[in-house]
Amino acid sequence: MDLQNEKCVMVIDENLPLGIIANTAAIMGITLGKQMPEVVGADVYDRTGNGHLGIIEFPDLTVVDFSDLAQGCKTYDEFTTKMKDVPETELNYYGVAICGAKKKVNKLTGSMALLR
């Protein structure tokens, strides 16, 4: 895997409140870690010997999303139950994470502005 040519981008609705934007990014990040546990690198240690959790390395294009339905649920059971009854066309996506080859990710997201 050539890490210089890998990239991860999260595209999140900029009209959401800042707390929902942060929550969306956090949830998608955790979901990526579960979806692709093999890309989480080994822990690293600083000069004083303190350990730091490994960061991620992306091998292929992966997409993770987060919706209004997920945000509105209090438990995972509630989410899975409600999701079974909702067609995809009725979901309002708050964000999507796209990870993979830098050229592919840039082609999909390169013209989008960064969160400021």
The 8 nearest C-alpha neighbors of each residue, nearest first, counted from 0:
[[1, 2, 58, 57, 5, 56, 4, 3],
 [2, 0, 3, 4, 5, 58, 100, 57],
 [1, 3, 5, 4, 0, 56, 57, 58],
 [4, 2, 1, 5, 101, 6, 0, 100],
 [3, 5, 101, 2, 1, 100, 6, 102],
 [6, 4, 100, 101, 2, 99, 3, 57],
 [5, 7, 101, 99, 98, 100, 8, 104],
 [8, 6, 98, 97, 99, 9, 96, 5],
 [9, 7, 97, 96, 98, 10, 6, 104],
 [8, 10, 96, 95, 11, 97, 94, 7],
 [9, 11, 95, 94, 96, 8, 12, 97],
 [12, 10, 94, 93, 13, 9, 95, 20],
 [13, 11, 14, 93, 15, 94, 10, 20],
 [12, 14, 15, 11, 114, 20, 16, 17],
 [13, 15, 12, 16, 17, 11, 20, 93],
 [14, 16, 13, 12, 20, 19, 17, 93],
 [17, 15, 19, 18, 20, 14, 13, 21],
 [16, 18, 20, 19, 21, 15, 13, 22],
 [19, 17, 21, 20, 16, 22, 15, 23],
 [18, 20, 22, 16, 21, 17, 23, 15],
 [21, 19, 17, 23, 18, 22, 15, 24],
 [22, 20, 18, 24, 19, 23, 25, 17],
 [23, 21, 19, 25, 24, 20, 26, 18],
 [22, 24, 20, 26, 21, 25, 19, 27],
 [25, 23, 21, 27, 22, 26, 28, 20],
 [24, 26, 22, 28, 23, 27, 21, 29],
 [27, 25, 29, 23, 28, 24, 22, 30],
 [28, 26, 30, 24, 29, 25, 31, 23],
 [29, 27, 25, 31, 30, 26, 24, 32],
 [28, 30, 32, 26, 31, 27, 25, 33],
 [29, 31, 27, 33, 32, 28, 34, 26],
 [32, 30, 34, 28, 33, 29, 35, 27],
 [33, 31, 29, 36, 35, 30, 34, 28],
 [32, 34, 30, 36, 31, 35, 29, 28],
 [35, 33, 31, 32, 30, 36, 29, 63],
 [34, 36, 32, 37, 33, 38, 31, 39],
 [37, 35, 32, 33, 38, 39, 34, 31],
 [36, 38, 35, 39, 40, 32, 56, 55],
 [39, 37, 56, 55, 36, 35, 57, 40],
 [40, 38, 55, 54, 37, 36, 53, 56],
 [41, 39, 53, 54, 55, 38, 42, 56],
 [40, 42, 53, 43, 39, 52, 54, 55],
 [41, 43, 53, 52, 51, 40, 50, 44],
 [44, 42, 51, 50, 53, 41, 52, 45],
 [45, 43, 50, 49, 48, 51, 46, 42],
 [46, 44, 48, 47, 49, 50, 43, 51],
 [45, 47, 48, 44, 49, 50, 43, 51],
 [46, 48, 45, 49, 44, 50, 51, 43],
 [49, 47, 45, 44, 46, 50, 43, 51],
 [48, 50, 44, 45, 47, 51, 46, 43],
 [49, 51, 44, 43, 48, 42, 45, 52],
 [52, 50, 43, 42, 44, 53, 49, 45],
 [53, 51, 42, 43, 54, 50, 41, 40],
 [54, 52, 42, 40, 41, 39, 43, 51],
 [55, 53, 40, 39, 52, 56, 41, 42],
 [54, 56, 39, 38, 40, 57, 53, 32],
 [55, 57, 38, 39, 2, 58, 40, 54],
 [56, 58, 99, 38, 5, 59, 98, 55],
 [59, 57, 99, 0, 56, 5, 60, 100],
 [60, 58, 99, 57, 61, 100, 98, 5],
 [99, 59, 61, 98, 100, 97, 62, 58],
 [60, 62, 98, 97, 59, 99, 63, 96],
 [61, 63, 97, 96, 98, 95, 64, 60],
 [62, 64, 96, 95, 27, 31, 97, 61],
 [65, 63, 95, 94, 96, 27, 66, 62],
 [66, 64, 94, 93, 92, 95, 23, 69],
 [67, 65, 92, 93, 68, 69, 91, 90],
 [66, 68, 70, 69, 91, 71, 92, 93],
 [67, 69, 71, 66, 70, 72, 90, 78],
 [68, 70, 66, 67, 71, 72, 78, 65],
 [71, 69, 67, 68, 72, 66, 65, 73],
 [70, 72, 68, 69, 67, 73, 78, 66],
 [71, 73, 78, 69, 70, 74, 77, 68],
 [72, 74, 71, 77, 75, 78, 70, 76],
 [75, 73, 77, 76, 72, 78, 79, 69],
 [74, 76, 78, 77, 79, 73, 72, 69],
 [77, 75, 79, 74, 78, 80, 81, 73],
 [76, 78, 74, 80, 75, 79, 72, 81],
 [79, 77, 75, 81, 76, 80, 72, 69],
 [80, 78, 82, 76, 81, 77, 75, 83],
 [79, 81, 77, 78, 82, 83, 76, 84],
 [82, 80, 78, 83, 84, 79, 77, 85],
 [81, 83, 79, 85, 84, 80, 78, 68],
 [82, 84, 81, 80, 85, 79, 86, 78],
 [85, 83, 82, 81, 86, 80, 79, 87],
 [86, 84, 82, 83, 87, 89, 81, 90],
 [87, 85, 88, 89, 84, 90, 82, 83],
 [86, 88, 89, 90, 85, 91, 82, 84],
 [87, 89, 86, 90, 91, 85, 92, 66],
 [90, 88, 87, 86, 91, 85, 68, 92],
 [91, 89, 87, 88, 92, 66, 67, 68],
 [90, 92, 66, 67, 93, 89, 68, 88],
 [93, 91, 66, 94, 65, 90, 67, 64],
 [94, 92, 66, 12, 65, 11, 91, 67],
 [95, 93, 11, 10, 65, 92, 64, 12],
 [94, 96, 64, 10, 63, 9, 65, 11],
 [97, 95, 9, 63, 62, 8, 10, 64],
 [98, 96, 62, 8, 7, 61, 9, 95],
 [99, 97, 7, 61, 60, 6, 8, 57],
 [60, 98, 100, 59, 5, 6, 57, 58],
 [99, 101, 5, 103, 102, 4, 6, 104],
 [100, 102, 5, 6, 4, 104, 103, 105],
 [103, 101, 105, 100, 104, 106, 4, 5],
 [104, 102, 106, 100, 105, 101, 107, 99],
 [103, 105, 101, 107, 106, 102, 108, 100],
 [106, 104, 109, 108, 102, 107, 103, 101],
 [107, 105, 103, 104, 109, 108, 102, 110],
 [106, 108, 104, 105, 109, 103, 110, 97],
 [109, 107, 105, 111, 110, 106, 104, 8],
 [108, 110, 105, 111, 106, 107, 104, 112],
 [109, 111, 108, 112, 107, 105, 106, 113],
 [112, 110, 108, 109, 113, 10, 107, 114],
 [113, 111, 114, 110, 109, 115, 108, 10],
 [112, 114, 115, 111, 10, 110, 13, 9],
 [115, 113, 112, 13, 11, 10, 111, 12],
 [114, 113, 112, 13, 17, 20, 111, 11]]
